[in-house]
Amino acid sequence: MSNVSKILMLLAALSLSLLFFFPMWKIYLEAPQYPEGLEMHIWVNKLGGNTEYTLQNFNILNHYIGMEKIKADSFAELKYMPYIVYFLIGSGIIIAFLNSRKLVLTWLIAVIIGGTAGLIDFYMWLVKFGTNLDPMAPIKVPGMTYIPPFLGSKQLLNFKALSLPDIGGLSIGIAILLAAIAVYIEFFYRKKTRSATDKLQTA
């Protein structure tokens, strides 16, 4: 592996550490009761918000439409995801110092699979919370579901919801991009360079 590829691989692995310092995703909600808005943060290992009362306020609103209470204990993923990230960071750092382009490709595929699985899981629990409603809820609209947007904004009755990746989530994309560049260098760019060099030598 070239030194450039090793540096890219090291940066890719270390970028995942941002998941422990910044949220992966954020859901912003505007409601008449909260004109200043509510912002829920989804971390790799916990749930939070822009204030200590954010989750409580989300759950107050959810109660009126019959949505299940949001709490960290309801998500087993928050317990095991940190270990997956630790493994990817550790293995990525080790691979950065090994001379194996195949391991770089394997790591890249693992991060892509992990990131995709995380997005699918996130979407599934959005659907679960938005459709599994209490029939005895104070506010009932026949046929109405309250699935928050997976990405972008959505109007839910008189609530406006906005869902976007945060810095932690973007760090996964950065890791994939850096590792993909390293893979390109090792499997394609260097091959082209060697081929061009061989042609010049035989000319």
N, C-alpha and C positions, 0 to 999 in steps of 0.2 A: 504493500500500500504506500502511496505517496504521502509526504508530510502534510500536504493540503487536505487530503482525505482524512487523515488521522485527526487533524485539528477540527475539521467539520464534524466528525463523529463525536469528538469530545464535547463540542459546543451543543450538538444535538441532544446528547445525554443530559448535560447540565441544564439545558433549557427546561427540561421536565420538572426540575426542582421548583420552578415558579408556581407549580400547582399547589405547593404548600404555603405560598405567600400571598396568592391572589385567588379569587373565586374562578371556577371554570365557566360558570354561566350566571346570568342575572335576569330576573323577570321583574319588570317595572309595571306597576298597576296604578292607574288614575281612577279615583272614585269620588263621587260627590261628598262622601263622608271624610275623604282624605285628599283635599285639593292639592296638597303639596306632594302627593304621590307616595307610594310604598315601593321599596326596592328589595326583593329577596335575592340573596346570594347563595349559589350552590357551589360548595367547595368539594374537593376530592374526599374529604373526611367529615364534613359537617354541613349544617344549614345555618344561614344567618341572614343579616340584612343591613341596611344602612343605619338602623338604630337598634337598640336592644329590644324594642317592642315590635319590630317588623313582623315576625312570625305570629305573634299574638294577634296583631291587627289583621293579618291575612286570614287567620283562622276565624276571627269574628265575622269577616265578610263571607267566608266560606260556609259558616254555619247557616246563614240566611238562605243560601241556595242549595243546602244539603250536601256540600262537598265534604269529604273525609278530612279530618284534622291533619295538618301537615306537621310532622315531627320527625326528628332524625332517626329515632328507633324504628320507624316504619320502613327504612331503607337499609337492607343488609349490605348493599353495595358500598355504603359509606364506611363499613367496617373492613372490607377486604381490598377495596381499590387502592388505599395507600400502599399496601404490600406489593401490589402489581407495579405501581409507579417506582417504588424502591428498587424492585428487581430490574426494571427497565433502565433506571439510572445507573445502577451498579454494573449491569451487564454491558451497557453502552460504554461506560468508562473503560472497562476491561478490554472490550473489542477495539477501542481507539488505540490501544497500545499493542494490539496483536496485528500480525501481518496477514490478515485473512479477509479478502473482499467478500467472500461468501457469507461470512458472519455479519458483515455490514448489511448485506441484502436481507439476511434472515431477521436482523434486528429491525430493519425498516418495515418489513412485512408484519412483524409482531406489533409494532406501534400502530400501523394502519388498521390491523384487525382489532386491536384494543380500543382505538379511538372510535372506529365504526360501531363496535359493540356497545360502547358507552353512549353514543348518540341514539342508537336504536332503543337502548334501555331507557334513556331519558324520554324519548317520544312515547314509549309504552306506558310509563307512569304518568305522563301528561294525560294520555287517553283514559287511564284508569281513574285518575282523580276527577277528570272532567265529565265522565259518563256514569260512574258508580255513585249515584246521588241518593240521598235519603228521601223516600217518598213522603215523609212527614215534614219536610223542610218548610219554613214560613213562606218562602217565595217559590212557587212552582209555575213553570211555563211548559205546557204540553209539547213534547218533542224537542225541547231545548236541551242542548248540552253545553258544557262550559269548559271545553278543552282549550287551555291556553295555547298561544301560538308557539310552534316549535322554533321558528325563526321569523322575526319581523313583528308586525303589529296586528292586532285583531280587536274588533269591538264585540264585547260580550254584554248584552243589554246596555246598561248605562256605565259599564266599566270599559276602560281602554287598557289593553294589555300589550306590553312590548317585551320581546324575548331576544336576547343577544348574547353571544359568547363574551366572556370577560378575559382578562389577561392570562389567567391560568389555562383557559381553553385554547386561546391563541398560541400558547407555548407548545401545545401538541402539534399544531400546524407548522410551527417553526421547526420543531424537531424532525418532522417528516420531510420538510423542504431541505434542511441541511443534510440529512442522511441520504435523501434522493440525489442531491448534487454529488455527494461522495460516491454513490453507486454509479452515477453517470460517468464520473471521472475514471473510476476503476474499470468499468466494463465497456465503455465506449470511447471516451476521449483519449485515454492512454493507448488504446488499441489502434485508433486512427493515427495517433502521433507516431507509434512504432512502425506502422505500415508505411507512413510517408517517409520516415527515416530510412527504412529498408530499401525503398525505391530509389532514394537519392544515393545510397551506398552502392547499389547495383547498376546505377546509370553510367 
